[in-house]
Amino acid sequence: MVFENMRKELSELVGLVRMSERYCTSVAVRPDLATDESHAAEVKREQRIAELSAKFGITS
């Protein structure tokens, strides 16, 4: 069960990082895509990425 939870959280982390990368790339190419709503979603992703990274001892 422990490994299943770790796998689930690491998969979540990878997915969040991929979504964040896509958002940053999109906004860099088309700044008009950066709405208040999309920015708020990105901030939430960044917070969750930070939480999961800290939990697993991953630093940038």
N, C-alpha and C positions, 0 to 999 in steps of 0.2 A: 504494500500500500504506500509506503514511503517513497519508493522509486516511481510509482505511478503519479503521485502528487508532484514530485520533482520534474518528471517528464512533462506533465501538464503545464506547470509554471514556466519551464524553459521554452516550451512551444509557444506559450503566450508571449513571452519576452521576444522571441524571434519574430513573431507576427507583428508585434507593436513596433519593433525597430524597422521592419520592412515598410509598414504603413507610414511611419515617420519619415523615412527616406523618400518615399513617393511624394508625400506632402511637401517636403522641403524642395525637392526637384521641381515639382509642379509650380510652386510659388516663385521659385527662382526664374523660371521660364515665363510664367504668366502671373505677375503680381496681383492682377485683378481677381484671381482665384482665392486670395487671402481675405476671407470674410471674417467677421467677428465670431461666427459660429465655427468655422473651420479652424480658426486660431484657438478657440476654447477647447476644441476636441484635441488639437495638437498638444496643448498644455497638459490636459489630462493624460494623454499618452506618455508625455515626458515624465510626469510624476510617477506613473505606474512603472515605467522603464527604470527609473531611479530606485523605486522600492524593490523591484525584483533583482536588479543588479546588486544592490547592497545585500540582499538576502543571500545571494550566491557568491558574494565576494568578487564580483566582476567590476573592474575599474576601467575607465577609458584613458 
